[in-house]
């Protein structure tokens, strides 16, 4: 009786394993590729950055990465909103990452006013690009609160 019960469990487990494996593997591959695509084509952050003298602080968070993958001819779109500008400026840079080379700054935008804005940049060559947001001192450090989002499409 015990042997018969164990044999049924083995048959059922084998049947279940073959069914799950048949469908789970392609679904897992699709999920990983889809998640990778989303992570490499869009991102955002919302921060308050401060710097004065030797003191630097940053609060806030980000979603997605700041590294994008773009195909030649696609467009990188960056939307930003400076919600509070106490001192200094916000600087947004788009860099082209090159293997074993120093990244090339393709676009540098310095924002010295509060409010929303955006810019677009054509991808010059297929590869990885990086978005950097940072403060730029205006003689007396910086204190900037902003949100920014970017995407390749």
Order of alpha helices (4+ residues) and beta strands (2+ residues): alpha-beta-beta-beta-beta-beta-beta-beta-beta-beta
